[in-house]
């Protein structure tokens, strides 16, 4: 199982991530004044004198965790799966803070320590409160609080959409008849056309945490299923509503829907995972004592709308591993007293389920980072796993995803060393008006039976295919940017032309910023349609929905995300390239800035005269550099409303598209140069980007000399999750380069975590970082693991860097953010790291740790709490960069 985005769907469910899980929900139920919404209570405990110690100058003293040395074994451990041929004799290390680990999250001693950390951070940032309030109000000023997403057709009768209401924290899921005139979200629904299906605000009532993941309407459109997590640990309850079945409530408020079924995640003692105050909900039967039944946020409706397929996860490692089939209203289906429909027993693999676009087949996908295996099951014959046909049996290194089109299987795969993928098609299914039958096994080994739709290219990656009745749409990457292609599949299957003749890229000149943007598929539910919805944005263009008709090659805007108090013409954006001096690799860097406050940025980057403003004469600007660089995930240059508060203060925002990510394609950027024993490229690329931005004499792609935009005292860096590993590593390698660092849910205890198979995600991620229990990986991983290199990191005085204007370099401020219930990066990793960083007084100034005691990996999804938390961390950055 892996640690984040635009990857295979199953990996979105299970890795240390840069973004929220599919269909994200909320995290708090607090409400505020409608005109100035703010949470009623603090997510963190308020500062208390008995939680904070002060020195003789009345300055807060950071909490000190007692050292209790414990030996950690890396290599062979009896009765543990440490991988093939673990080191024997094993290696050992001393961990003074191992005791901070509590899997139950109930230790009073540890909770007290975390509360002291929160209180210390609150005391140190007390002077930021007015700035936080200012930032919060600015964020609200850009947010259209009552708004509606564009509706999408699903079937022939209804179109579905979500909307938000000012003062309410969560989304409202609605539908209306196709062709309805009730489209004005500014007005209250008239109760005639709109039908509220699910009001997340009502589900969240009385809960301190509420994440609704996956909201799925049945094929008959009479039922709605959703998954909800009330603790932040990504363990869900599954609920089914009968739409319009109740007598109470008006037709538009959602109260007429009846909860007819509920499957509760069980912890093993018959108790539910999380608390639910909905007393009227039908309660699922308790699991047998000693068993655990932990539901993932992954469900598929059966073809007849009478059954649901869902996945549960391993109670220890949180690995999705079992598929179940549940008849609506039937008892005991959530109990392990009955066998699952399928169990994935290989610890390296996670289980994901979906169905084909036409709704005919269930797809059961077992996947690791390196390998996948897809089984196809006709939904009308879904009684047992014996009805499933495996497309190609798992073979190390072979990855593929499939779709179904009119009796053909469409595969996006890396088969035959195509690391950036190719697309293949094969006729394997006979269809009739009532059934679909697999006529042959679609094994890739029978190469002559497959035709190539989209050829492999080392410089171009294919990531995904959308299938429609009359055409195919491919999503991928080229030249570091996302790209969309259309394919006339009907012409291809009825003519003798080559595949290339039918493959057409969408003309990027149709969009505002053809050279720096992101574009993806939007929600496209209907199979029989002549258009596809696309979503476009750039660092200066808010999210825009397009309707593209591939057979006509026409494109039109159907909706633009409203951003209040925003004038696109006041900002500018571009992409430049930094050079990694160790191997000469060119690293893309995307930038956005205020034209008024940073007027000469473009002149410095692309000076028409060929000269450059010298560092001594040029004003340096504060700059925040963001990075991730793992799992082949991409941080694309799309619009982010949260960044505006930086830009409007003269802070440049930049994204380093470093190796380990997938921006320049999976083959080179990730597989060959960004994982396993090449992982250090990620950190060195980021440092190269920072040096490029702070040193005169850098070069862009056209070899023009650049003036530095910033200096180390004005450079902030940020990353979260695996991006937090990046921050930890570069702070050890070059602390002199950075003024302030923000590390969200940082994966920093690499060696200890990746050696311990009992920790969630560990075994699956041996195919990302390597397995430190093996001699091959041990020394390499040890050399960059942040907590294992803090004391050996570079000191400020060891590096001489030219600084513009002869400025005095300051110690680096580090802000660390964590969630108590995080199953992906456990809270004890950042807690240990904070203790170690504070010992390095010649390198680091304030080290602030804030642990949200109510949420998990993805922090608050309550939109007002999210703004509050964003304002807190931004205030730390703004104060340090502009003081």
Order of alpha helices (4+ residues) and beta strands (2+ residues): alpha-beta-beta-beta-beta-alpha-alpha-beta-beta-beta-beta-beta-alpha-beta-beta-beta-beta-beta-beta-beta-beta-beta-beta-beta-beta-beta-beta-beta-beta-beta-beta-beta-beta-beta-alpha-alpha-beta-beta-beta-beta-beta-beta-beta-alpha-beta-alpha-beta-alpha-beta-beta-beta-alpha-beta-alpha-alpha-beta-alpha-beta-alpha
